[in-house]
C-alpha cells in the first residue's frame, strides 16, 4: 500500500476498482484495511475484500485480500508528510510482501510509493534508500537496475540515487555495463524481443565531444559498450542524450541506457506521465511500481490519478503470465488470458 500518509491507498483503491483489471488476477494488499475501506467510501467505489493477517498469508480463492496491519494504524488526524510511523508501516508492508513473493505465495509484486525520508525517520538500515536497495538485499541480488517503461520509451539507469556532485567518484565501467546486460536479458526473457537494440547515452554535453567536455565517455562508457558487444549485446553509443531519446522514441532503439536519474526520468515522464512504470531488473522476482512518489501535498484530497498504478499492475500481470507460460514468449504483444495470476 506504500506510505499510509501518501496517495498509496487512493491509487490502490482506484486501480483495483477497475473491473477489467480485477478480472485478470487475484490480488493481495499489504496495508491497512480500515484506511482502504474509508478511501473507497470517499471515492464511492465498490471495494469488497477478504481480511486476514500478514502472518496467516496463504493461497486464497478470494479475488481481493487485505492483509491488515491494524496494530500499526496511524491516528486519523496525523499530518500528511514524512513521519517515523509512516516509515515503520510502509517498511513492514514491503518486507512482508517481498518475502511472500520470494516464497511463491504471490506471482508478482507491485509497490505503491514510499517516502525515503520516512524510512530514515524510522531508522531503517541506512543502506536502504528506497525499494530498489531493499529488494536487492532481501533477494540476494548482486546487480540490479531500475528500468522505466512507457508506451514510447524504455529507459534503464546506470546510477540511481546519487547526488550529481558525488557521481564522479562512483562512475565505473561496471555501473554502465551491468544495466546494459540486465536490460538485454530482460528484453529477451520478459518482452520476447529476440535481439534487443540498446542505445547508450553519454554523461556529458554532446557525449563529451572527443574529450572536450569530460572524458567519461572515452574512459568509462565506451569500454562498457565494447564489453557488452563482445558478449553478444546489440548496443551502440555513447550518444548525446538530447538526440538519443528522440531516436529511441521514434523506434530506433528498444531501450536507452541513461547515466543518471534525471537524464532518464525527464523524457520518460514528459512522454508518459500517467503511463510509465518502474521495473526492477536483476531480481529473481517480478517487481513493478508507479513512476511517481507519495504526493503528500494532495494525499487525502481525492485528487490522485491511478494511471501509473494501473499500468504498473497490468505490466506485473503480463510479466507473471509470461513467466508461468500463459503468454508465449514469441508474442510479447499478446497479454490476453483467462487464467488468473
Protein Blocks (a to p, Z undefined) as FASTA:
>chain_A
ZZfklmmlmmmmmmmmpmklmmmpccdddddfklmmmmmmmnopacddcdddfklgccdf
bfbdcddffklpccfkbccdddfklmmmmmmmmmmmmmmmmnopafbdcdddddfklmmm
nopafklmblmlmmmmmnopabdcdddddfkbccddfbfcdcfklmmmmmcfklmmmmmm
mmmmmmmmmnopabacdddddfbehhlnnolnojklmmmmmmmmmmmmmnopaceddddf
klmmmmmmnopagbdcdfbfklmmmmmmmmmmmlcccddehiabdcdddfbdfklmlgon
lpacfklmmmmmmmmmmmmmmmnopacfklmmbccdfbdZZ
